[in-house]
Amino acid sequence: MILPIVVYGDPVLRKKCEDIDKDYPGLDQLIKDMYETMYDALGVGLAAPQVGKAIRLFVIDASPFAEVEEGEEPEYTKEEMEEMNGFKKTFINARVIEEAGEEWKFNEGCLSIPRIREDVLRKPKITIEYFDEKFKKHTETYEGVIARVIQHEYDHIEGILFTDKISAFKRKLISGKLTDISKGKFKADYKTRVYQPKK
């Protein structure tokens, strides 16, 4: 089932999310729905708070980064593209143990912040501990674009948005657009949900 994606302005996007266990109600279905929602919105990652759940869960499928239009030059090396093409994972109760290397810029967007993209600095290498959908524990190290996608989704479960990582000047420039998003004044090609405070 395709779920509505919560947009900027909803307090759930600012919550530090809670760990879950394998008995979390409807977990398997939620994971399936999150993948379906992500694909419908043409995203490469989606975190539980983006569908209104303040839990430490996110899904990633980096395959779209490996797609190249005919006649276009690939942006990444053959090895990077092969890694991204097969990279589909579910992360539960993730903890980033280490970030390393010199920060590099990459243009990021977010399904919860439609039509806004900005260059964000992040470290190129991370080590992360997490459980998969079968609750098997993993400790893995990633570099490059995959590390970047994981860091972006990991931020979501920490209550952080990519707009928090840009300069105060750039934030000021987009503040009007962010206010519009929080009021529902935007266009998106996927199902969204705007926060309605209880009266």
Buried (B, 14 or more C-beta within 10 A) or exposed (E): EBBBBBBBBBEBBBBEBEBBEEEBEEBEEBBBBBBBBBBBBEBBBBBBBBBBBBBBBBBBBBBEBBEEEEEEEEEBEEEBBEBBBEBEBBBBBBBBEEBEEEEEEBEBBBBBBBEBEBBBEBBBBBBBBBBEBEEEEEEEEBBBBBBBBBBBBBBBBBBBBBBEBBEEEEBEEBEEBBEBBBEEEBEBEBEBBBBEEEE
